[in-house]
Amino acid sequence: MFFIEIRRIMVVILGAVLNAISLNLFLIKANVYASGFTGVAQLISSVFQDKLGIGITTGVLLFILNIPVIILGWLKVGKGFTIYSMISVIFTTLFLEIIPVQQLSTDILLNAVFGGVIGAVGVGITLKWGASTGGMDIVAMLLSRIKDRPIGTYFFILNGMIIILAGLLYDEEKALYTIVTLYVSTRVIDAIHTRHEKLTAMIITTKAEELQQAIHAKMVRGITQVPAKGAFTKQDKDMLIMVITRYELYDLEHIIKDVDPHAFTNIVQTTGIFGFFRRDD
């Protein structure tokens, strides 16, 4: 368990390095903006520097923006999840200060695409290992416990504001390239992990009772058990069906691997839920 946590921390740090590289070597100099709180911090930093002549780095602003969100996460979401988010934010800020801000290419399209891809890889691997990059991820967790509405709506609103402000404060071309970065980021994160807020897991197993106990020991989720039979082997099995948030996917994967490594699991996007879905403790 200790080595798993160490590896998770190392992955979070690697994700922070990739996020910092994405910003300092590609996006910042090109005035192309990332998504979420990172894009907000980047935009505020640009405005302070270009319009007011005040030099405040993206890393410092990102840290400041995350302080109230992390406090809320600690109180409302969970200490474990929030600790990893804190580690991600702290190291992202650190690497943003260490890595020099420079332009590797004058081609704005290359900056938009490579910045989006590298940053998304950082976010994707962080999510895949059951952590988050802070900011909107914590807000998404908080909102999901208050009301079962699509979190993508909130991401869309925030990112839309970034795009509009980028177009108004600089020029329309920068706003259009920001859309390219956001699109590329979303596709890469989908490929590595998932951006869907709720997922349905269908688990075919011969150890249904042990698996249910292990899942309930780690998370509070309803499970539906359906009898099943292998078409080829004719072996009697059970299918466990449950809806989880994307942040619980890492824990579920490891529970299944520990209890029944031979289980077959299908994870699908859940677009809507009618009925009870646990939101708060």
C-alpha positions as CSV (number, residue, x, y, z in Angstrom):
1,M,0.0,0.0,0.0
2,F,2.9,2.3,0.9
3,F,4.5,1.8,-2.5
4,I,1.2,2.4,-4.3
5,E,0.8,5.8,-2.5
6,I,4.4,6.7,-3.4
7,R,3.8,5.9,-7.0
8,R,0.6,7.9,-7.0
9,I,2.5,10.9,-5.6
10,M,5.2,10.5,-8.3
11,V,2.6,10.4,-11.0
12,V,0.9,13.6,-9.6
13,I,4.4,15.3,-9.6
14,L,4.9,14.1,-13.2
15,G,1.5,15.5,-14.1
16,A,2.5,18.9,-12.5
17,V,5.8,18.9,-14.6
18,L,3.8,18.3,-17.8
19,N,1.3,21.0,-17.0
20,A,4.1,23.5,-16.3
21,I,5.9,22.6,-19.6
22,S,2.7,23.0,-21.5
23,L,2.2,26.5,-20.1
24,N,5.7,27.9,-19.9
25,L,7.0,26.5,-23.2
26,F,3.9,26.7,-25.4
27,L,0.8,28.5,-24.3
28,I,1.9,31.5,-22.3
29,K,4.0,33.2,-24.9
30,A,1.5,32.5,-27.6
31,N,-1.4,34.0,-25.6
32,V,-3.3,30.7,-26.0
33,Y,-5.2,29.6,-22.9
34,A,-5.6,26.4,-21.1
35,S,-8.9,25.2,-19.6
36,G,-10.3,25.6,-16.0
37,F,-8.5,27.4,-13.3
38,T,-5.2,27.2,-15.1
39,G,-6.6,29.2,-18.0
40,V,-8.1,31.7,-15.6
41,A,-4.7,32.2,-13.9
42,Q,-3.0,32.5,-17.2
43,L,-5.5,35.1,-18.5
44,I,-5.3,37.2,-15.3
45,S,-1.5,37.1,-15.4
46,S,-1.6,38.3,-19.1
47,V,-3.9,41.1,-18.2
48,F,-1.8,42.3,-15.2
49,Q,1.3,42.1,-17.3
50,D,0.1,43.6,-20.6
51,K,-2.6,46.0,-19.5
52,L,-1.4,47.1,-16.0
53,G,2.3,46.5,-16.1
54,I,2.2,44.3,-13.0
55,G,4.2,41.1,-13.1
56,I,2.4,38.3,-11.4
57,T,3.2,34.8,-12.6
58,T,0.6,32.2,-13.7
59,G,2.0,29.8,-11.0
60,V,1.4,32.3,-8.1
61,L,-2.1,33.1,-9.4
62,L,-3.0,29.5,-9.8
63,F,-2.0,28.8,-6.2
64,I,-4.0,31.7,-4.9
65,L,-7.1,30.7,-6.9
66,N,-6.9,27.2,-5.5
67,I,-6.7,28.2,-1.8
68,P,-10.5,28.6,-1.2
69,V,-11.3,25.7,-3.4
70,I,-8.9,23.4,-1.5
71,I,-10.4,24.5,1.8
72,L,-13.9,23.7,0.5
73,G,-12.6,20.3,-0.8
74,W,-11.1,19.5,2.6
75,L,-14.3,20.3,4.4
76,K,-16.9,18.9,1.9
77,V,-15.2,16.4,-0.5
78,G,-12.7,14.4,1.5
79,K,-9.2,14.7,2.9
80,G,-7.5,12.0,0.8
81,F,-8.7,13.4,-2.5
82,T,-7.9,17.0,-1.4
83,I,-4.4,16.1,-0.2
84,Y,-3.4,14.8,-3.7
85,S,-5.0,17.9,-5.2
86,M,-2.9,20.1,-2.9
87,I,0.3,18.2,-3.9
88,S,-0.6,18.7,-7.6
89,V,-1.2,22.5,-7.1
90,I,1.9,23.0,-5.1
91,F,4.2,21.2,-7.5
92,T,2.6,22.8,-10.5
93,T,3.2,26.2,-9.0
94,L,6.8,25.2,-8.1
95,F,7.6,24.0,-11.7
96,L,5.9,27.1,-13.2
97,E,8.4,29.2,-11.2
98,I,11.4,27.0,-12.1
99,I,10.9,26.3,-15.8
100,P,11.7,29.5,-17.8
101,V,8.9,31.0,-19.9
102,Q,10.1,30.9,-23.5
103,Q,8.7,30.3,-27.0
104,L,10.0,27.2,-28.7
105,S,8.0,28.0,-31.9
106,T,6.5,31.1,-33.4
107,D,3.8,29.0,-35.1
108,I,0.7,29.6,-33.0
109,L,-1.0,26.4,-34.2
110,L,1.9,24.3,-33.0
111,N,1.8,26.0,-29.7
112,A,-1.9,25.5,-29.3
113,V,-1.7,21.8,-30.3
114,F,1.4,20.8,-28.4
115,G,0.5,22.8,-25.4
116,G,-2.9,21.2,-25.3
117,V,-1.6,17.7,-25.8
118,I,1.2,17.9,-23.1
119,G,-1.1,19.6,-20.6
120,A,-3.8,17.0,-21.2
121,V,-1.4,14.1,-20.7
122,G,-0.5,15.6,-17.3
123,V,-4.1,15.9,-16.3
124,G,-5.0,12.5,-17.8
125,I,-2.4,10.5,-15.9
126,T,-3.2,12.4,-12.7
127,L,-6.9,11.4,-13.0
128,K,-6.0,7.9,-14.0
129,W,-4.2,7.4,-10.7
130,G,-7.1,8.6,-8.6
131,A,-5.9,12.2,-8.0
132,S,-6.8,15.5,-9.4
133,T,-5.1,18.8,-10.5
134,G,-7.3,20.8,-8.1
135,G,-9.4,23.8,-9.3
136,M,-12.4,22.7,-11.3
137,D,-12.0,19.1,-10.4
138,I,-12.7,19.9,-6.7
139,V,-15.5,22.2,-7.8
140,A,-16.9,19.3,-9.9
141,M,-16.8,16.9,-6.9
142,L,-18.5,19.5,-4.7
143,L,-21.2,20.2,-7.2
144,S,-21.8,16.5,-7.8
145,R,-22.6,16.1,-4.1
146,I,-25.0,19.0,-4.1
147,K,-27.0,18.3,-7.3
148,D,-26.9,15.7,-10.0
149,R,-26.4,18.0,-12.9
150,P,-23.9,17.5,-15.7
151,I,-20.6,19.0,-14.6
152,G,-19.6,19.5,-18.2
153,T,-22.0,22.5,-18.1
154,Y,-19.9,24.3,-15.6
155,F,-16.7,23.4,-17.4
156,F,-18.3,24.8,-20.6
157,I,-19.3,28.0,-19.0
158,L,-15.9,28.7,-17.4
159,N,-14.0,27.8,-20.6
160,G,-16.4,29.8,-22.6
161,M,-15.7,32.9,-20.5
162,I,-12.0,32.3,-21.0
163,I,-12.4,32.2,-24.8
164,I,-14.6,35.3,-24.9
165,L,-12.3,37.3,-22.7
166,A,-9.3,36.2,-24.7
167,G,-11.0,37.4,-27.9
168,L,-12.0,40.7,-26.3
169,L,-8.7,41.5,-24.6
170,Y,-6.4,40.4,-27.3
171,D,-7.8,39.3,-30.7
172,E,-10.2,36.8,-32.2
173,E,-7.4,34.6,-33.5
174,K,-6.1,33.9,-30.0
175,A,-9.6,33.0,-29.0
176,L,-10.0,30.6,-31.9
177,Y,-6.6,28.9,-31.1
178,T,-7.7,28.6,-27.5
179,I,-10.7,26.6,-28.8
180,V,-8.2,24.3,-30.6
181,T,-6.2,23.8,-27.3
182,L,-9.4,23.0,-25.4
183,Y,-10.6,20.5,-28.0
184,V,-7.2,18.8,-28.2
185,S,-7.0,18.6,-24.4
186,T,-10.5,17.1,-24.1
187,R,-9.7,14.4,-26.7
188,V,-6.4,13.4,-25.1
189,I,-7.9,13.2,-21.6
190,D,-10.7,11.1,-22.9
191,A,-8.1,8.7,-24.5
192,I,-6.1,8.4,-21.3
193,H,-8.9,8.5,-18.7
194,T,-12.3,10.0,-19.0
195,R,-14.0,13.4,-18.7
196,H,-17.4,12.0,-18.1
197,E,-18.6,12.8,-14.6
198,K,-20.6,9.6,-14.0
199,L,-19.8,6.1,-15.2
200,T,-21.6,2.8,-15.1
201,A,-19.6,-0.3,-14.2
202,M,-20.8,-3.7,-15.2
203,I,-18.6,-6.4,-13.5
204,I,-18.9,-10.1,-14.5
205,T,-17.5,-12.1,-11.6
206,T,-17.6,-15.5,-9.8
207,K,-16.8,-13.7,-6.5
208,A,-19.8,-11.4,-6.2
209,E,-20.2,-11.5,-2.4
210,E,-16.5,-10.8,-1.7
211,L,-16.4,-8.1,-4.3
212,Q,-19.6,-6.4,-2.9
213,Q,-18.1,-6.4,0.6
214,A,-14.8,-5.0,-0.7
215,I,-16.5,-2.2,-2.7
216,H,-18.8,-1.2,0.2
217,A,-15.8,-1.1,2.6
218,K,-14.2,1.6,0.3
219,M,-17.2,3.5,-1.1
220,V,-20.9,4.0,-0.5
221,R,-22.6,3.0,-3.7
222,G,-25.6,1.0,-4.5
223,I,-25.0,-2.3,-6.4
224,T,-27.4,-4.3,-8.4
225,Q,-26.6,-8.1,-8.7
226,V,-27.9,-9.9,-11.8
227,P,-27.4,-13.7,-12.4
228,A,-25.3,-14.4,-15.5
229,K,-23.9,-17.5,-17.3
230,G,-20.9,-17.7,-19.6
231,A,-22.1,-18.6,-23.1
232,F,-19.0,-20.6,-23.9
233,T,-18.1,-22.1,-20.5
234,K,-21.7,-22.4,-19.2
235,Q,-20.3,-21.3,-15.9
236,D,-22.6,-19.6,-13.5
237,K,-21.5,-16.0,-12.6
238,D,-23.0,-12.8,-11.4
239,M,-23.1,-9.3,-12.9
240,L,-22.7,-6.4,-10.5
241,I,-24.0,-3.1,-11.9
242,M,-23.1,0.2,-10.2
243,V,-22.9,3.9,-11.0
244,I,-19.8,5.8,-9.8
245,T,-18.1,9.2,-10.4
246,R,-15.0,9.3,-12.5
247,Y,-12.9,10.1,-9.4
248,E,-13.8,6.7,-7.9
249,L,-12.7,4.7,-11.0
250,Y,-9.1,4.3,-9.8
251,D,-10.3,2.8,-6.4
252,L,-12.8,0.5,-8.2
253,E,-10.2,-0.8,-10.6
254,H,-7.9,-1.7,-7.7
255,I,-10.6,-3.3,-5.7
256,I,-11.6,-5.6,-8.6
257,K,-8.0,-6.5,-9.3
258,D,-7.4,-7.4,-5.7
259,V,-10.6,-9.5,-5.1
260,D,-11.1,-11.1,-8.6
261,P,-8.3,-10.5,-11.1
262,H,-10.3,-12.6,-13.6
263,A,-13.4,-10.5,-13.5
264,F,-14.6,-8.8,-16.7
265,T,-15.5,-5.2,-16.3
266,N,-17.2,-2.9,-18.8
267,I,-17.1,0.9,-18.0
268,V,-19.6,3.1,-20.0
269,Q,-20.5,6.7,-19.9
270,T,-23.7,7.6,-18.0
271,T,-25.5,10.5,-19.5
272,G,-28.3,10.7,-16.9
273,I,-29.7,9.2,-13.7
274,F,-33.2,8.9,-12.4
275,G,-33.6,7.9,-8.8
276,F,-31.4,7.9,-5.8
277,F,-27.6,8.5,-6.3
278,R,-25.6,9.2,-3.1
279,R,-24.4,12.8,-3.1
280,D,-23.3,13.5,0.5
281,D,-22.4,11.7,3.7
